[in-house]
Each structure stands twice: as C-alpha cells, then as structure tokens.
Amino acid sequence: MRLIASTLIVLAAAACSDATCADDTPDRSPELEVLDRFVGEWEIRGSATPAGGEAVESEGVETRKWSQAGGVVVFENANPPEFHMLLTYDPDSGEYTGMLMSGPSRGMVTGEWNAATETMSFTVTFPDGNRYVGTNRFIDDDHVESRGTITNRAGDVLLEMSIDQTRREE
C-alpha cells in the first residue's frame, strides 16, 4: 500500500507555465500544449492516509520533460520507489493517456483537462482492479494542489491523498 501511495503522490504532482517550458520544442496541438504545464522540476510534499490508518508524509523532487520527438511528457522521480510515467494526448479518444511504473507497480493513465478551472483530472487503473481518481488544480504558474483517492474493485476507499507542489526556481 505504501508503494502505491508513493507512486500516486508522484503522479498527482505536476505543473509548469508556458513561459518556463522549452521554446525549442516542435509545434504542438492545443491539447499537447496543455502538457507544457507538467514540464519542469518540482518539489512535492504529500500526505497519504490509508483507510483506518494514520497519514504518511512524503516529499521529493520530480523532473518532467518532453520526449526527444516532443510528443510525450516523461516523468521521472528517483525517490524510492523509482517512478516513471509517460503522458500524451490521443486525438482519436479525445483523452490524455499514458502509462506509469513505480517499482513493480504499473497502471494505465487517462486524463481530462478542464480549461475553465485549470484542472487536470486523472484516473489510473491498476491490474489488480484498484483505481486512483484525482485532480491537479493549477493555482498559478508555480503551485499545484492535488487530491486523490484509491479505491478497490468494490469501491471501498483504500487511501486518500493530498499533495502540494512548488516549481523549483531555475
């Protein structure tokens, strides 16, 4: 459970302003431009509370950058457990989609952007049937507030998370 909590704290953490993202990137669709918010280096402070348990605090640094061809954002966090995620936009499905890996855990990621509230909602589906549902609310160019819940197949809450992120100064 702690592995999943750490993995999802890292997942929920993300943001970047257009001004702080690389200017030498290829032209992207408006949907891919949304992902520029995720690019950068971020300090992450999170809390994960298992059902009936006490909160576990966590902090770390995560780096997110565009792939070499510029169509996928690559997330990397070396804090145990090692975390990697790929995220892009699928015009056929109209969803943000990706894959995450943290140690031996893996999950399929889907996302939805709400421009009016500047919020990215994520759902991660794990092979065991557990699901993470959460949001990243972009407060400003340098701060993101994330909240999420992991449930089992029956819908029982297994874990609740709260994550605050601050973009590191360059």
Phi, psi and omega in degrees: 000322180295324178298315179295318179299313179297318179301314185284332173299318178294317180300313185291340181276123176180139171177157177189143176275158176301326183292334184264356182268158185302137179271349183265019181276156179293162175299139181233158174294160176304327180292319177290328178300330176304324183291346174304332179299335183274346187279134178140189178245127189231139170271132186240129174233119186227163176223129178237125183242110177288152179306125179072010183238186180262152181296143175246121181272148180211148173212157181184187179232137179232140177250135179228132182213160175288145175296169183303322180273351175081019180249355184222136173269131181254121178260137177218133177217119184273352178297138180299135354281147179304136186233134174222141175215144173245136182219133178213184176246133178255105182294335179291318180268342183074022182236155166279138186217154179184192182218139175237151175222136177217107188057227180277353180281147177213158179200151175270132186250134167232149182217161179219131181262132174245103183295326182297323181255359184050053183232132173254122176261138180236146167233131176241126179252122181262153181303332181279002179095349175293153180225140170253132173232126183202172180229150170242114178258120181277104182289315175202190183297338188245000185218137178227140178243123182239143177221143180197165182222140171254130176237159175269183181304325182280354181092004178288136179287125177260328187201139173242140185230151177221126184225131174247136184232140178229127179290134178285143176290144180277000000 
